[in-house]
């Protein structure tokens, strides 16, 4: 079904610098929204699809989507919750400890998280005895977080909301955005909201997937309509400058296929980006990770990955081998749609999230079953769509492997492990 014009607009300029010198390098086709799972086959024919095309700004190096879907359609009722992953749970414990110690947050200090999801990260801050406030646009998940004891405002975040929350709750020692900066069409306005909320000695902290890892590991499946921007340290510096912030520290963290966590302070307190951050940007430029030639090569490698995965699945199908999937993540839906994988090659997948079980994956219409079904059905092969949690999944499903099951990892190249 063609896209719904009421839900879809297209930018003509870069969301970081406003430049118009933009090059399309990775067209992934017209794709269903990655988190818009379907409830029955009656919805299949009317399912909308939208262009999923990735561009590069020649002016500031920002990699981004220009097609923008109405955030109300994407985020008001959301099916991704952070609390289902053991890996993320461990990550959050260390995250909170690092921030509390770095900023020196005492018992009366306030930590605010924009797009706080089910409050999993803020619970880790509560364990340190600090005050917390979540801001979450998904009504269903905001209610879940509030019920779990995490104070949560059911709103979208931006500059105006940041100033409003400061007036209501006081200044924050830390304002956090975890895997959300890439989701907003105006990242500068979003970060201005962070600045508006911050205490004079506070820090704005954002964790985003890293462009270098995206390119080097061929992580094209992390492209979906929610992920509007694909940040390098260089492009993070640019949006921070526009928002009146300067980056004082960048940590590399392994989650989600490789991410960076930036810590930024108001320009009134810190006049320049830290020297090691400037050096990181210089290394990005010297390696050409965001250069047009490298991105075009990346696109050719993406085409080769699709061919290799389809060749493997077709071979197993021809041999009469059974294949199931593990995970129903948004990234998996991009991969399934781009590769044209349907129930013929992958009859079902399983997931731990109760919000997804019983639904059908967007575009591919593959049914999502409880995670217990992997062992109950014992397919010959299991395609791990949530490959960023592959170690966790393989450990949890050791009995499946003991019984002779084999796992397939699709990224960066399809391979049996």
Secondary structure as UniProt FT lines:
FT   HELIX           5..7
FT   STRAND          8..10
FT   TURN            15..17
FT   STRAND          22..32
FT   TURN            34..35
FT   HELIX           41..43
FT   TURN            45..46
FT   STRAND          49..57
FT   TURN            58..60
FT   STRAND          63..65
FT   STRAND          67..69
FT   HELIX           71..75
FT   HELIX           82..84
FT   HELIX           86..103
FT   TURN            107..108
FT   STRAND          110..114
FT   TURN            117..118
FT   HELIX           120..126
FT   TURN            127..129
FT   STRAND          131..135
FT   HELIX           139..147
FT   TURN            148..149
FT   STRAND          152..153
FT   HELIX           159..169
FT   STRAND          172..178
FT   HELIX           181..183
FT   HELIX           187..197
FT   STRAND          198..209
FT   HELIX           211..216
FT   TURN            217..218
FT   HELIX           220..222
FT   TURN            225..226
FT   STRAND          229..230
FT   HELIX           233..243
FT   STRAND          245..253
FT   HELIX           255..257
FT   STRAND          259..266
FT   TURN            267..269
FT   HELIX           275..287
FT   TURN            288..290
FT   HELIX           292..318
FT   TURN            319..320
FT   STRAND          323..326
FT   HELIX           330..339
FT   TURN            343..345
FT   STRAND          348..351
FT   TURN            354..358
FT   TURN            362..364
FT   STRAND          367..370
FT   TURN            371..372
FT   HELIX           373..377
FT   STRAND          381..384
FT   HELIX           387..389
FT   HELIX           390..396
FT   HELIX           398..402
FT   TURN            403..404
FT   STRAND          406..409
FT   STRAND          415..416
//
